Structure formats: C-alpha cells, structure tokens
C-alpha cells in the first residue's frame, strides 16, 4: 500500500541578498555571480550575492559592527513584527555574503587598499568578524536600501530548500572590483537588467524567478539613482509565489494573478511564469516582461 502521509512542511530559512549596482554607458548594471555547478541550490545559475543568515550574524559582536542600531534598521526594513536583532542580522548577512562571494566590502569609509587587505585575510582563513575587527571600520548598512522580500514556495519539485530572503540594493563602492570566490561562485559579470533577461531567454545564462522579476522591475530605470530612488520611496514588497498545476504544466503565480491568494499586484511584470525546459518565462513571450 502506498504511503499517503503528507511530508512535513519545510520552514524557510532567513536569508539576505545584496543587489550591487553601477552605472555604465548603457545604463544601470547589476552584478551577477555564477553558482558552482555542484551547488545544491541553483547550481550553474547566475544570482545576486547572498545566502542564509548565520548564527554569528545575530551575535552582539556582529551587530555592534553596524553603523546603525538594529532598531533603526528594523524601521527601515518595514517589518514591525521583526525583532531588532533579526533585522540587524539581515543587514550583516547581506554585507558578509557579498564580501565572501565577490570581495566587495560595504565598509563605512574603508579604502580600496583596506578592502583588498580584508579580502586577503578572509582567503587566508580568518572569519568575517575577525576581518572586520582587524579593519576597524563599521559595516555600511546605511548604503543598503531594502528592495523586496521573497519566500520560496512549498514545492519540492521546484526546490527542496526554502528561504525567506530580503533583497537589498546598493551602489557599488568607488573603485571596488568584483572577484568570484572560486568556490561557491565561478564567474562574476556585470549586465544591464535587460541584457540579463535577453541572455536568459537565449539560454546563455540561467536566472531564477526572483532574479528574473527583480530584473524586470529594475529595467524600468535608466540609472542607479532611479533604482535607489524607487526603493527609498516605497516599502519593500513581499512576494510569496503560488504554485499552480495546470494541464499545460506548472505555473508560478504572483500577487495580482487571479489564482494567487493576494488579489492586489505588488510588483511590475508578468503575473504568471511558465516552466518550459527548465526556464521560467511569461506565457505571452519575451516582450510580456515589459508590458
């Protein structure tokens, strides 16, 4: 007899993502890192720097490195129910992950030479907290602007692990150079949001739904200032994709779609993505991204 006992729910792990931005002649560009093919999460995909919140990010030592108080960061996060240490830890995690994965350090007042020395210490085996303590600078939390919050749906056929990820945006520090870590990431590239979406469509790169929809939103703006102003004048939107089984296949629905529990649209772009040959795409084709 087949066992019909439902599988236990997988609780999402707190995570933080930092979308680093710079201006180019073609417009705003975002940093994308190609994940190692052996990664158990989004192997070979191009993603923004980020990862889960570590226990050390919640500690008093890490929170003391922030240039703003956890209470102030909770206010900026726009989540009244979030505890102050958790809010602070999300900012710590975003900065730490970006530094570990791309060597870009959001350090308040840190020179490029100091950042290079800090990256060398990290590669030498020192912990992030040790590196920052040695450096003697604060984490530049004021440069991070909350953008969105994505919660992985309960759908093992799509992804076994679940994350409750806060996305932040920040301008690339002057003279900073992105370098992939060679472990979790194997490539660091800069692209305009439109270019990234086009390359994903041509199957030159692979993007996950949160990256796709973030690119769609950012493609509305001509430069970094426009993206940052957008983030500052609104609260971060919460996106909990709804998985819909249809005769034509699996669909991801977003707030505003008739099949989603939330009736009001929360972000620009298509309200529904189809999964075709492991690629997520709007039902109406590529141009529906920008309608």
C-alpha positions as a LaTeX table, in Angstrom:
\begin{tabular}{lrrr}
\hline
Residue & $x$ (\AA) & $y$ (\AA) & $z$ (\AA) \\
\hline
Unk1 & 0.00 & 0.00 & 0.00 \\
Unk2 & 1.29 & 3.43 & $-0.91$ \\
Unk3 & 2.11 & 5.73 & 1.99 \\
Unk4 & $-0.08$ & 8.84 & 1.66 \\
Unk5 & 1.19 & 10.54 & 4.80 \\
Unk6 & 1.90 & 14.19 & 3.90 \\
Unk7 & 5.52 & 15.28 & 4.12 \\
Unk8 & 6.34 & 17.67 & 6.97 \\
Unk9 & 6.41 & 21.32 & 5.98 \\
Unk10 & 9.87 & 22.75 & 5.35 \\
Unk11 & 10.24 & 26.06 & 7.16 \\
Unk12 & 12.05 & 28.76 & 5.16 \\
Unk13 & 15.46 & 29.85 & 6.43 \\
Unk14 & 16.18 & 33.57 & 6.85 \\
Unk15 & 18.45 & 34.83 & 4.09 \\
Unk16 & 19.71 & 38.10 & 2.66 \\
Unk17 & 20.65 & 39.17 & $-0.86$ \\
Unk18 & 22.55 & 42.26 & $-1.98$ \\
Unk19 & 21.95 & 43.60 & $-5.49$ \\
Unk20 & 25.06 & 45.65 & $-6.29$ \\
Unk21 & 24.61 & 48.38 & $-8.90$ \\
Unk22 & 26.83 & 50.58 & $-11.03$ \\
Unk23 & 26.26 & 53.00 & $-13.90$ \\
Unk24 & 27.52 & 52.21 & $-17.40$ \\
Unk25 & 27.18 & 53.93 & $-20.75$ \\
Unk26 & 24.27 & 51.55 & $-21.49$ \\
Unk27 & 22.56 & 52.31 & $-18.18$ \\
Unk28 & 22.44 & 50.71 & $-14.75$ \\
Unk29 & 24.23 & 47.38 & $-14.42$ \\
Unk30 & 23.84 & 44.68 & $-11.77$ \\
Unk31 & 26.43 & 42.21 & $-10.51$ \\
Unk32 & 25.65 & 38.55 & $-11.16$ \\
Unk33 & 27.63 & 35.61 & $-9.86$ \\
Unk34 & 27.52 & 32.19 & $-11.50$ \\
Unk35 & 27.00 & 29.50 & $-8.89$ \\
Unk36 & 29.16 & 26.40 & $-8.93$ \\
Unk37 & 27.64 & 23.51 & $-10.84$ \\
Unk38 & 27.86 & 21.23 & $-7.79$ \\
Unk39 & 25.89 & 23.63 & $-5.59$ \\
Unk40 & 22.79 & 22.09 & $-4.03$ \\
Unk41 & 20.91 & 25.36 & $-4.60$ \\
Unk42 & 20.64 & 26.89 & $-8.09$ \\
Unk43 & 23.74 & 25.19 & $-9.48$ \\
Unk44 & 25.05 & 26.92 & $-12.66$ \\
Unk45 & 22.54 & 29.76 & $-12.23$ \\
Unk46 & 23.51 & 33.43 & $-12.23$ \\
Unk47 & 22.43 & 35.03 & $-8.95$ \\
Unk48 & 22.94 & 38.13 & $-6.85$ \\
Unk49 & 25.39 & 37.75 & $-3.93$ \\
Unk50 & 23.58 & 36.37 & $-0.90$ \\
Unk51 & 22.89 & 33.47 & 1.39 \\
Unk52 & 21.33 & 32.36 & 4.63 \\
Unk53 & 21.70 & 34.24 & 7.90 \\
Unk54 & 24.34 & 32.58 & 10.10 \\
Unk55 & 24.13 & 32.32 & 13.88 \\
Unk56 & 27.16 & 34.64 & 14.12 \\
Unk57 & 25.22 & 37.36 & 12.25 \\
Unk58 & 22.81 & 37.50 & 15.20 \\
Unk59 & 25.51 & 37.87 & 17.80 \\
Unk60 & 26.26 & 41.04 & 19.74 \\
Unk61 & 29.73 & 41.31 & 18.18 \\
Unk62 & 28.36 & 41.33 & 14.62 \\
Unk63 & 25.52 & 43.74 & 15.44 \\
Unk64 & 28.00 & 46.14 & 17.07 \\
Unk65 & 29.80 & 46.42 & 13.73 \\
Unk66 & 26.78 & 48.04 & 12.07 \\
Unk67 & 26.84 & 51.80 & 11.68 \\
Unk68 & 23.12 & 51.93 & 12.57 \\
Unk69 & 21.28 & 50.40 & 15.51 \\
Unk70 & 19.24 & 47.23 & 14.95 \\
Unk71 & 16.13 & 49.18 & 15.99 \\
Unk72 & 16.74 & 51.77 & 13.26 \\
Unk73 & 17.34 & 49.01 & 10.73 \\
Unk74 & 14.07 & 47.34 & 11.67 \\
Unk75 & 12.30 & 50.61 & 10.91 \\
Unk76 & 13.98 & 50.80 & 7.51 \\
Unk77 & 13.14 & 47.17 & 6.81 \\
Unk78 & 9.46 & 47.99 & 7.21 \\
Unk79 & 8.62 & 44.85 & 9.19 \\
Unk80 & 7.03 & 45.77 & 12.54 \\
Unk81 & 6.94 & 42.13 & 13.68 \\
Unk82 & 10.65 & 41.59 & 13.02 \\
Unk83 & 12.79 & 41.60 & 16.17 \\
Unk84 & 15.59 & 44.17 & 16.28 \\
Unk85 & 18.49 & 41.64 & 16.35 \\
Unk86 & 17.00 & 39.76 & 13.41 \\
Unk87 & 16.69 & 42.97 & 11.39 \\
Unk88 & 20.30 & 43.82 & 12.15 \\
Unk89 & 21.43 & 40.30 & 11.29 \\
Unk90 & 19.80 & 40.56 & 7.85 \\
Unk91 & 21.93 & 43.61 & 7.03 \\
Unk92 & 25.04 & 41.88 & 8.42 \\
Unk93 & 24.35 & 38.77 & 6.34 \\
Unk94 & 23.82 & 40.75 & 3.13 \\
Unk95 & 27.14 & 42.58 & 3.57 \\
Unk96 & 29.01 & 39.45 & 4.69 \\
Unk97 & 27.76 & 37.27 & 1.85 \\
Unk98 & 28.58 & 39.92 & $-0.75$ \\
Unk99 & 32.10 & 40.22 & 0.64 \\
Unk100 & 32.67 & 36.47 & 0.87 \\
Unk101 & 31.33 & 35.77 & $-2.61$ \\
Unk102 & 32.52 & 38.79 & $-4.59$ \\
Unk103 & 35.24 & 40.53 & $-2.48$ \\
Unk104 & 33.13 & 43.71 & $-2.48$ \\
Unk105 & 33.02 & 45.17 & 1.01 \\
Unk106 & 30.37 & 47.64 & 2.10 \\
Unk107 & 32.60 & 49.15 & 4.80 \\
Unk108 & 31.96 & 52.68 & 6.02 \\
Unk109 & 34.93 & 54.80 & 4.97 \\
Unk110 & 37.10 & 51.79 & 4.03 \\
Unk111 & 39.71 & 52.47 & 1.33 \\
Unk112 & 40.21 & 50.12 & $-1.59$ \\
Unk113 & 43.55 & 49.07 & $-0.13$ \\
Unk114 & 41.87 & 48.18 & 3.18 \\
Unk115 & 39.23 & 46.17 & 1.30 \\
Unk116 & 41.91 & 44.26 & $-0.58$ \\
Unk117 & 43.75 & 43.52 & 2.67 \\
Unk118 & 40.49 & 42.37 & 4.26 \\
Unk119 & 39.77 & 40.06 & 1.31 \\
Unk120 & 43.27 & 38.60 & 1.64 \\
Unk121 & 42.67 & 37.89 & 5.34 \\
Unk122 & 39.37 & 36.21 & 4.54 \\
Unk123 & 41.00 & 33.99 & 1.91 \\
Unk124 & 43.67 & 33.18 & 4.49 \\
Unk125 & 41.09 & 31.62 & 6.78 \\
Unk126 & 40.07 & 34.48 & 9.08 \\
Unk127 & 36.39 & 34.78 & 9.89 \\
Unk128 & 34.33 & 37.72 & 8.70 \\
Unk129 & 34.08 & 39.07 & 12.24 \\
Unk130 & 37.85 & 38.80 & 12.71 \\
Unk131 & 38.46 & 40.58 & 9.43 \\
Unk132 & 36.11 & 43.45 & 10.25 \\
Unk133 & 37.52 & 43.81 & 13.77 \\
Unk134 & 41.04 & 43.99 & 12.35 \\
Unk135 & 39.92 & 46.51 & 9.76 \\
Unk136 & 38.40 & 48.77 & 12.39 \\
Unk137 & 35.52 & 50.09 & 10.26 \\
Unk138 & 31.77 & 49.81 & 10.54 \\
Unk139 & 29.53 & 47.91 & 8.16 \\
Unk140 & 27.95 & 50.48 & 5.83 \\
Unk141 & 24.34 & 49.48 & 6.48 \\
Unk142 & 23.19 & 53.00 & 5.54 \\
Unk143 & 24.17 & 52.26 & 1.92 \\
Unk144 & 21.80 & 49.29 & 1.71 \\
Unk145 & 18.20 & 50.05 & 0.75 \\
Unk146 & 15.54 & 47.34 & 1.29 \\
Unk147 & 14.01 & 46.36 & $-2.07$ \\
Unk148 & 11.83 & 43.25 & $-1.64$ \\
Unk149 & 11.21 & 40.07 & 0.30 \\
Unk150 & 10.86 & 36.66 & $-1.38$ \\
Unk151 & 9.65 & 33.49 & 0.32 \\
Unk152 & 10.27 & 30.21 & $-1.53$ \\
Unk153 & 7.00 & 28.34 & $-2.14$ \\
Unk154 & 6.35 & 24.89 & $-0.71$ \\
Unk155 & 7.05 & 22.93 & $-3.87$ \\
Unk156 & 9.71 & 20.19 & $-3.57$ \\
Unk157 & 9.50 & 19.55 & $-7.32$ \\
Unk158 & 10.88 & 23.06 & $-7.88$ \\
Unk159 & 13.34 & 23.44 & $-4.99$ \\
Unk160 & 13.78 & 21.31 & $-1.87$ \\
Unk161 & 15.18 & 24.10 & 0.29 \\
Unk162 & 13.13 & 27.14 & 1.25 \\
Unk163 & 14.31 & 30.66 & 2.05 \\
Unk164 & 12.78 & 33.83 & 3.43 \\
Unk165 & 15.11 & 36.24 & 1.66 \\
Unk166 & 15.28 & 40.01 & 1.99 \\
Unk167 & 16.68 & 41.76 & $-1.08$ \\
Unk168 & 18.70 & 44.95 & $-0.66$ \\
Unk169 & 20.08 & 47.31 & $-3.32$ \\
Unk170 & 23.28 & 49.35 & $-3.05$ \\
Unk171 & 25.59 & 51.34 & $-5.29$ \\
Unk172 & 28.99 & 49.75 & $-5.87$ \\
Unk173 & 31.66 & 51.46 & $-3.72$ \\
Unk174 & 34.07 & 53.61 & $-5.70$ \\
Unk175 & 36.98 & 51.66 & $-7.27$ \\
Unk176 & 35.65 & 48.32 & $-5.99$ \\
Unk177 & 36.32 & 45.29 & $-8.20$ \\
Unk178 & 34.15 & 42.18 & $-8.13$ \\
Unk179 & 36.01 & 38.86 & $-7.93$ \\
Unk180 & 34.24 & 35.49 & $-7.72$ \\
Unk181 & 35.38 & 33.30 & $-4.84$ \\
Unk182 & 36.17 & 30.24 & $-6.97$ \\
Unk183 & 34.28 & 28.04 & $-4.50$ \\
Unk184 & 30.61 & 28.89 & $-4.34$ \\
Unk185 & 30.84 & 31.09 & $-7.43$ \\
Unk186 & 32.84 & 30.60 & $-10.63$ \\
Unk187 & 32.18 & 33.84 & $-12.54$ \\
Unk188 & 31.39 & 37.49 & $-11.78$ \\
Unk189 & 29.75 & 39.54 & $-14.54$ \\
Unk190 & 28.04 & 42.90 & $-14.88$ \\
Unk191 & 24.94 & 43.23 & $-17.06$ \\
Unk192 & 22.09 & 45.63 & $-17.55$ \\
Unk193 & 18.80 & 44.11 & $-16.38$ \\
Unk194 & 17.54 & 43.97 & $-19.98$ \\
Unk195 & 20.72 & 42.25 & $-21.19$ \\
Unk196 & 20.45 & 39.67 & $-18.40$ \\
Unk197 & 16.85 & 38.91 & $-19.32$ \\
Unk198 & 17.75 & 38.61 & $-23.02$ \\
Unk199 & 20.69 & 36.29 & $-22.29$ \\
Unk200 & 18.46 & 34.17 & $-20.07$ \\
Unk201 & 15.88 & 33.99 & $-22.88$ \\
Unk202 & 18.58 & 32.85 & $-25.31$ \\
Unk203 & 19.71 & 30.23 & $-22.74$ \\
Unk204 & 23.16 & 31.78 & $-22.50$ \\
Unk205 & 22.67 & 32.09 & $-18.74$ \\
Unk206 & 20.15 & 30.74 & $-16.24$ \\
Unk207 & 18.15 & 33.01 & $-13.92$ \\
Unk208 & 15.83 & 32.01 & $-11.08$ \\
Unk209 & 12.40 & 33.66 & $-10.73$ \\
Unk210 & 13.39 & 36.21 & $-8.04$ \\
Unk211 & 16.30 & 37.37 & $-10.22$ \\
Unk212 & 14.07 & 37.48 & $-13.30$ \\
Unk213 & 11.35 & 39.56 & $-11.68$ \\
Unk214 & 13.85 & 41.86 & $-9.97$ \\
Unk215 & 15.49 & 42.48 & $-13.36$ \\
Unk216 & 12.10 & 43.23 & $-14.90$ \\
Unk217 & 11.45 & 45.89 & $-12.26$ \\
Unk218 & 14.94 & 47.42 & $-12.48$ \\
Unk219 & 14.80 & 47.56 & $-16.28$ \\
Unk220 & 12.24 & 50.35 & $-15.86$ \\
Unk221 & 15.00 & 52.69 & $-14.69$ \\
Unk222 & 17.75 & 54.32 & $-16.73$ \\
Unk223 & 20.37 & 54.56 & $-14.00$ \\
Unk224 & 21.35 & 53.55 & $-10.49$ \\
Unk225 & 19.84 & 56.68 & $-8.98$ \\
Unk226 & 16.45 & 55.78 & $-10.43$ \\
Unk227 & 16.59 & 52.30 & $-8.88$ \\
Unk228 & 17.66 & 53.58 & $-5.47$ \\
Unk229 & 15.00 & 56.32 & $-5.50$ \\
Unk230 & 12.37 & 53.71 & $-6.35$ \\
Unk231 & 13.43 & 51.61 & $-3.35$ \\
Unk232 & 13.50 & 54.58 & $-0.97$ \\
Unk233 & 10.04 & 55.90 & $-1.78$ \\
Unk234 & 8.13 & 52.66 & $-1.10$ \\
Unk235 & 8.02 & 49.81 & 1.36 \\
Unk236 & 9.67 & 46.53 & 0.27 \\
Unk237 & 7.05 & 44.27 & $-1.28$ \\
Unk238 & 6.52 & 40.71 & $-0.06$ \\
Unk239 & 6.35 & 38.04 & $-2.76$ \\
Unk240 & 5.19 & 34.53 & $-1.90$ \\
Unk241 & 4.82 & 32.77 & $-5.27$ \\
Unk242 & 1.83 & 30.46 & $-5.62$ \\
Unk243 & 2.46 & 27.19 & $-7.48$ \\
Unk244 & $-0.38$ & 26.29 & $-9.83$ \\
Unk245 & $-0.75$ & 22.90 & $-11.50$ \\
Unk246 & $-2.39$ & 23.21 & $-14.93$ \\
Unk247 & $-2.95$ & 20.79 & $-17.82$ \\
Unk248 & $-0.20$ & 22.66 & $-19.65$ \\
Unk249 & 2.27 & 22.33 & $-16.78$ \\
Unk250 & 3.40 & 24.10 & $-13.60$ \\
Unk251 & 2.88 & 27.84 & $-13.32$ \\
Unk252 & 4.27 & 30.35 & $-10.81$ \\
Unk253 & 1.69 & 32.99 & $-9.93$ \\
Unk254 & 2.39 & 36.32 & $-8.28$ \\
Unk255 & 0.19 & 38.73 & $-6.30$ \\
Unk256 & $-2.47$ & 40.13 & $-8.62$ \\
Unk257 & $-2.91$ & 36.92 & $-10.62$ \\
Unk258 & $-6.47$ & 35.52 & $-10.33$ \\
Unk259 & $-5.06$ & 32.25 & $-8.95$ \\
Unk260 & $-2.94$ & 33.93 & $-6.25$ \\
Unk261 & $-4.35$ & 34.36 & $-2.73$ \\
Unk262 & $-3.30$ & 38.05 & $-2.78$ \\
Unk263 & $-5.54$ & 39.94 & $-5.17$ \\
Unk264 & $-3.51$ & 43.17 & $-5.43$ \\
Unk265 & $-0.46$ & 43.41 & $-7.70$ \\
Unk266 & 2.76 & 44.17 & $-5.79$ \\
Unk267 & 5.44 & 44.43 & $-8.48$ \\
Unk268 & 5.77 & 45.20 & $-12.21$ \\
Unk269 & 6.00 & 42.49 & $-14.84$ \\
Unk270 & 4.03 & 39.37 & $-15.75$ \\
Unk271 & 1.77 & 37.89 & $-13.10$ \\
Unk272 & 2.43 & 34.31 & $-14.16$ \\
Unk273 & 5.52 & 32.40 & $-15.32$ \\
Unk274 & 5.53 & 29.03 & $-17.06$ \\
Unk275 & 8.29 & 26.46 & $-16.61$ \\
Unk276 & 9.42 & 25.28 & $-20.03$ \\
Unk277 & 12.55 & 23.20 & $-20.44$ \\
Unk278 & 13.78 & 24.37 & $-17.01$ \\
Unk279 & 13.37 & 28.03 & $-17.98$ \\
Unk280 & 10.86 & 30.40 & $-16.40$ \\
Unk281 & 9.07 & 32.54 & $-18.97$ \\
Unk282 & 5.88 & 34.61 & $-19.34$ \\
Unk283 & 3.05 & 32.99 & $-21.27$ \\
Unk284 & 3.00 & 35.79 & $-23.84$ \\
Unk285 & 6.67 & 35.62 & $-24.79$ \\
Unk286 & 9.69 & 37.78 & $-24.01$ \\
Unk287 & 8.07 & 41.18 & $-24.57$ \\
Unk288 & 5.49 & 40.47 & $-21.88$ \\
Unk289 & 8.26 & 41.19 & $-19.39$ \\
Unk290 & 7.99 & 44.89 & $-20.30$ \\
Unk291 & 4.25 & 45.37 & $-20.88$ \\
\hline
\end{tabular}
